[in-house]
């Protein structure tokens, strides 16, 4: 059985929520991750205006960069989105 601290290193969750004035004035970005090895994470993200879908992240070894890819389906606009991103970790 794995220790709780070890599980925290493998699993992560973040929820970013914003509510403005008005009924339809809100935003969210909710992501759950699972780290499979040193340089690869897989998760699920719900992101308003972009959609719901799996997200894959690849860390570039010996740099502070990681690349991520998310195919998402937006149920409100009924369209498929493909999102690519680059993160720089300080």
Number of C-alpha atoms within 10 A of each C-alpha: 3 6 7 8 8 9 12 12 10 14 15 13 13 11 12 10 11 9 11 9 7 7 7 8 9 12 13 14 17 15 19 16 19 18 17 11 9 11 12 16 18 17 18 18 22 20 19 16 15 22 23 22 19 17 21 17 21 17 17 13 10 6 9 11 14 17 15 17 16 21 17 21 20 17 13 10 10 9 11 14 16 12 12 13 10 13 12 9 8 5
